[in-house]
Amino acid sequence: MSLSEKKSKTITWAKQLTTTSQSGLLGKVLSNSFVNRNKKHVAVYLLIFLIIVLSAHISIGNLQEKIQQDLFKKGTQAAHNMGEKISSPLLGKDILSLNVAVGEMAKKNNPVFTAILDHDGKIIAHSYPDVIGTLYVFPENAENLKLIDNISIDRLAYKGKPIIGFTKEILFSGIKIGKIIFGFDAKQLDAPREKYNSLRMVIWLISIMGFIAAVFLTDRYLKNKRAKELEAFKKADTVGPYRLTRKIAQGGMAELYLAEYTREDGFKRVVAIKKILPHLVENQDFVDMFIREARLAALLQHPNIVQIFDLIKFHNANFISMEYVEGKNLAEIMAHEKKGLPIGLSTFLIQKISAGLYYSHTIKNADTGESLNIVHRDVSPQNMLVSFNGEVKISDFGISKARSEPSFTQAGVIKGKLSYLSPEQALGKETDHQSDLYALGIIFYEILSGKRLYKFENELEALSALPKTVIQPIFEVRSDIPEELNKIVMKCLEKDKNKRYQSGKEINDALALFRKQLNISYDESNLVDFMTERFK
């Protein structure tokens, strides 16, 4: 197996894997019509939802913190006040004064208990006299909450009841002579916290319900509004300043109308209006591609490229106003003829198309002078128009790519028609102007031979078969093809793009020399006669 075949097989496998992955749960979610329809306002409502719940969370957290700080402040202040009163009585072991201090603490602050210990840890005054004279044992499961001004604040249990305890060392001339320990009922801290936690949950639930309700109500409103707009969109016989007269074509994604533009001064122009099909109006990827076609093609002013006049937004939908080319596309001509076209006609058509492609590949930015390098990426017979006036024009730059433009290509998606891919596209390489020239070579081969060069059933078949397919020389398919023309056609179809013609101008020049050598004088008048005889 050659290196190119191995690479093609690897690319095929990778694209198949990517395509399979995209069809999973995430792919289904992202492609869901409800999700696509509501992306923008869901993002806005989600932002509002987050602001509300975060603001509520922070506010409630601040309230809970304030309640805790107030309790800590109350306890530390009580500890300081009591410490100032009992330092002397504690030093002299004035039990009466110490018990009075315990009673005052009970009246002012209503603690669960208050204990005064001597320097050995023995209880010498307590809210409950029956423990006086015993050693105080600090609970092992106590949780230290904070240390403020040398007062330890702890969560612990007293007689099975949760409390917030405050412990202060009593000093006399810098010597520790005992301790004060008292505790407040933890409900003073826990009850408000639980209440505010419940409030927080209520706010979350209300916000979530509000978010869901807002999304669904907005969706319902927008669906009704969109339905009315689509109805108006379908029935519209005017688009901005253009009056639609009749439908002239329809594809899988858009339809084309003949329209009249009439100015107040009486000036009239017949144009074509390209209109997205109703079921694709809400497909943002396609709408972006549609707008992009107008923006890029509007830069191109060349006799062999369909001119874009205007991009109109009407009933929340986009329309392209473009040059009307009265005639047929190459696919229709080939279907009518059912055989190869005359050499003079074929070379004339390819010269004109190559001139248009060369222009799009080399056009420069008017401000910077940098080449825009606009690659069509969908060069195919359907997009090559031939008018009854002898004009040849390239249309549909919908998936074209300029150097300054982002690519809309996603993994597992081939841009362009499968039968007109270049080998480098099949190998997953960067698409440049050479892909357009290869596709032009395929068209050249087909209009001379009268039959399709490649026929692929699906993307994976194209990716695997294209790089290794050997193309039969055109003069073996059609005996009247001169050797010189065979060389030109087959050079366009070289698998190695470095061996191909490097520009549309090179193809045009080669054909001009060939026509001169064989004295082929086919021109616009001959094309008019051809089109008139067959289609008018």
Helices and strands as residue ranges (DSSP letters): H 3-22, H 25-31, H 33-91, H 95-109, E 113-118, E 123-126, G 129-131, E 143-148, E 151-158, E 161-172, E 175-185, H 187-235, E 238-239, E 242-250, E 254-262, E 268-276, G 278-280, H 284-297, E 308-314, E 317-323, E 327-329, H 330-337, H 343-362, G 381-383, E 384-387, E 392-394, G 418-420, H 423-426, H 433-449, H 459-465, G 466-468, H 474-477, H 483-492, G 497-499, H 504-517, H 524-535
